[in-house]
Amino acid sequence: MSIIQPSVLPGMMELLPEDQVVFNKMKNIIEDTFKKYAFLPIDTPVMEKLEILLAKGGGETTKQVYTLKKGDTDIGLRFDLTVPLARYVAQHFNDLTFPFRRYHIGKVYRGERNQRGRYREFYQCDVDIIGNNSISIYNDAEIPSVMSEIFYKLGLKNFKYLFNNRKVLNGYFEFLGIEDFVFALRTIDKIEKIGVDNVKKELLENNISEETIDKLLDFLYFKGSNEEILEYLKNLNMDNDLFKEGLEELELVYYNMIAYGVNEENIEIKLSITRGLDYYTGSVYETIIPGYESLGSICSGGRYDDLAGNYTKQKLPGVGLSIGLTRLYFQLKEANLLNLDVKMPFDAIILPMKGYEGESIELLTRLRKNDKIVQAYMEGGKLKKQFNYADKLNIPYVIVIGEDEVKNNFYTLRNMKTGEQKTVDFEYLVNNI
């Protein structure tokens, strides 16, 4: 029989146990923080009806959906957690309490071009607050505070929220006479990728004058502190209701982000931040690590007026943020920014001398009943080999059971970090390992 070369599909991440422990620690930090901020968990099927996933139609994402067929049913793998959320809220509307605060951590799938650090299967961690017909602007300030605590716990204390409001932009577009907001927003959003000159070219090709483009770029790249930017926007004295509404929201959310516990130095009002997706209608956020801008945004999102318009006539506005956990793990590890205090999930290992396996199982069972994470090495062999096994797995304590231990009713305990070895009773093991 020929041997099949073991491999995984391109764009899939698979980790060794010691790396998986770190990844799981990150995921647990994220989930525990979501819970702390009173968000409720949901889970949705990885597979959705294709008509659900493609209801909006068009766009690059549609081309990236993995599809399959079972009988007469066309099926797709979810490509984000927002579309399943929209379907979920529309379907269970009568059973939910609004505002609905939900978090969702799960795998999503995109048939993107395979490249380093970008995956076709990856974990997404989303947190959203959904309203019924309306939702308070204060939620736009609370949502970033959730992610901020996560970044602090991950050791990323110098992150920056690049923060803006789409109404400010759209109001300024109206003032300049730019009619196609969506095109303008998506073009501006590409400045970091294609440069100012190429953005100018695309805008000129869409019949926007050079004078208008220059005014727009001056506006977008006004430099100053957050307070100076807010003052600049006020001093424009814009006679535009949408702009005024956006400015009021921008200022309110900025100061209340700080009130909710986000450090002021972690917020940067940046008028060029748009979030290219056209369903964002108010606050928008991109999150970077200064000095590591090449990593791109590590967390993004914003406010939307109509989450589930493709599935219900109910008006469901909301605000949310999302972390691409798989990519973030890869990025932080590559940049040597992962400094979590992580230990392997073991308390101890029992090494029985030959003939004392039964006593080892008895001790193992007693310790597990006391919620200790222990295993027993039953493969025999020289004691040095057994200690090497424990050392390679970074197990902190080794418990040896042999003739002397059974005869005198004690255990030999070795601290693998310090090398200290002593004889102890069962109560000591329960209280100290």
Secondary structure, DSSP 8 states (H G I E B T S, - for coil): ---------TT-----HHHHHHHHHHHHHHHHHHHHTT-EE----SEEEHHHHTSS--HHHHHT--EEEETTEEEEE-SSSHHHHHHHHHHTGGG--SSEEEEEEEEEE-----BTTB-SEEEEEEEEEE-SS---TTHHHHHHHHHHHHHHHTT-TT-EEEEEEHHHHHHHHHHHT---HHHHHHHHTTHHHHHHHHHHHHHHHTT--HHHHHHHHHHHT--S-HHHHHHHHHHT----HHHHHHHHHHHHHHHHHHHTT--GGGEEE-TT---S-TTEEEEEEEEE-TT-GGG--SEEEEEES-TTTTT-SS---EEEEEEEHHHHHHHHHHTT--------S-SEEEEE-TT-HHHHHHHHHHHHHTT--EEE--S-S-HHHHHHHHHHTT-SEEEEESHHHHHHT-EEEEETTT--EEEE-HHHHHHH-
